[in-house]
Amino acid sequence: MAELRAAIDVLDARLVALLAVRQAYIERAAQLKTGREQVRDPARIEDVVTKVLAEGRKAGLSPDIAEPVWRTLIDASIRHEFEAFDQDQNKRG
């Protein structure tokens, strides 16, 4: 069991590193957008979830895990992007 937990810890560290890269892209997107209404894009959200579910099927990831995890990630990312957008706008104005 200790070996399995250690392997999960290694994967978690890799996931954290990848999420940090994703966050950096979100922060860059906030700098490029010209209006707050551009931050939340419902069509893009559904496109991302559809792609994730397709990749999940290929990889053997249950949609019961993939979809709620990504929807939570997207919601948190949107909140973070709104904060980044507002900060960037305050620096500009």
Secondary structure, 3 states (H helix, E strand, C coil): CHHHHHHHHHHHHHHHHHHHHHHHHHHHHHHHCCCHHHCCCHHHHHHHHHHHHHHHHHHCCCHHHHHHHHHHHHHHHHHHHHHHHHHHHHHHC
